[in-house]
Amino acid sequence: MPAKALSKAETAIQTAARYKKAAIKARDEKAQTGARIMGTAFNIGAGAGAGWFAAKYPGKWINVDKELFLGGGLMIVGLTGLGGPGMSDASLEMGKGVLAYWAGNMAKTKTMGG
């Protein structure tokens, strides 16, 4: 009898461990989804901000589009990790958004003959 009770206890422990592992996996997947949503929001927001900036302050700095300075700076912070884990990830996403805005605007300008 005692051997059988021990077997039930072991089974209960194994079941609890399996549920704990599943809960940890679900939590990690939820965190990854949240990070992707935030990254997307930073990316789109930075592209919109770059459009506003370009309209509000047109022109170039030392004959280079201002968006390249802004996007390039954000990319450097993001790629080098200078801002720490959270800020660097956000900077990388914002840099991508600004540079995507710049590239799209450049393609549009070249296509329209400007």
Secondary structure, DSSP 8 states (H G I E B T S, - for coil): -HHHHHHHHHHHHHHHHHHHHHHHHHHHHHHHHHHHHHHHHHHHHHHHHHHHHHHHS-SEETTEEHHHHHHHHHHHHHHHTTTHHHHHHHHHHHHHHHHHHHHHHHHHHHHTT-
